[in-house]
Amino acid sequence: MNSKYKTIKYKKNKPSDIEDLVSIEEPLEMVVRYKKENEWIDNSISITMRTPKNDEDLIVGLLFWKNVDGLFRNYLQNKDKQRCSEN
């Protein structure tokens, strides 16, 4: 997400009023949820700042990097199942 902000740009020590695009970050908490003894457990594995959009790509990259209990492998298997059922 971007927003325009009015600011002053200096070039050769001369100010000029301009509008500049600024990226806005938001926090994203990644939680692994699993069932243990018939009770759902939420385990926060990471909180990061990110620019909105592409959250799924960010999470997949984290799962791949950490290989959180094989979750990346499970994610890929589920994606393959989704693709097969769509075709």
C-alpha positions in Angstrom: 0.0 0.0 0.0 1.3 3.4 -0.9 0.2 6.9 0.1 1.1 10.3 -1.2 2.7 12.7 1.2 3.5 16.4 0.7 7.2 17.0 1.4 10.0 19.3 0.5 12.8 18.2 -1.9 16.1 19.9 -1.9 18.2 20.1 -5.0 21.3 22.2 -5.0 20.1 23.7 -1.7 16.9 24.9 -3.3 13.6 23.6 -1.8 10.6 22.6 -3.8 7.3 21.3 -2.7 6.5 17.8 -4.1 4.3 14.8 -3.4 6.2 11.6 -2.7 4.9 8.0 -2.6 5.6 6.3 0.7 5.1 2.6 1.3 3.1 1.8 4.4 4.0 -1.3 6.4 1.7 -3.4 8.6 2.5 -6.2 11.0 1.8 -9.8 10.0 1.7 -12.6 12.6 2.2 -16.1 11.3 0.4 -18.8 13.4 0.6 -22.5 13.1 -2.6 -24.2 14.2 -2.8 -27.8 15.1 -4.9 -30.2 17.0 -3.5 -32.0 20.1 -5.7 -34.3 22.2 -8.9 -32.9 20.6 -7.9 -29.3 21.4 -6.8 -26.7 18.9 -3.4 -25.2 19.7 -2.2 -21.8 18.1 1.5 -21.4 18.0 2.8 -18.0 16.9 6.0 -18.6 14.9 6.8 -15.1 13.6 5.7 -11.5 13.6 7.1 -9.4 10.8 6.5 -6.0 9.2 5.5 -6.2 5.6 4.0 -4.1 2.9 0.4 -5.4 2.3 -0.1 -7.9 -0.6 1.6 -11.1 -1.3 1.3 -12.4 2.3 1.0 -16.0 1.0 4.4 -15.7 -0.8 6.0 -14.3 2.4 4.6 -17.1 4.6 5.6 -19.8 2.1 9.2 -18.4 2.0 9.3 -18.5 5.8 8.1 -22.1 5.9 10.6 -23.1 3.3 13.5 -21.3 5.1 12.6 -22.8 8.5 11.0 -26.0 7.3 8.6 -25.8 10.2 7.8 -29.4 10.9 7.5 -30.2 7.2 4.8 -27.5 6.8 6.3 -26.3 3.5 6.1 -29.8 2.1 2.5 -30.1 3.3 1.7 -26.7 1.7 3.1 -27.9 -1.6 1.1 -31.1 -1.5 -2.1 -29.2 -0.7 -1.4 -26.8 -3.6 -1.0 -29.7 -5.9 -4.3 -31.2 -4.7 -6.0 -27.9 -5.4 -4.6 -27.7 -8.9 -5.7 -31.3 -9.7 -9.2 -30.6 -8.4 -9.5 -27.4 -10.4 -8.6 -29.2 -13.7 
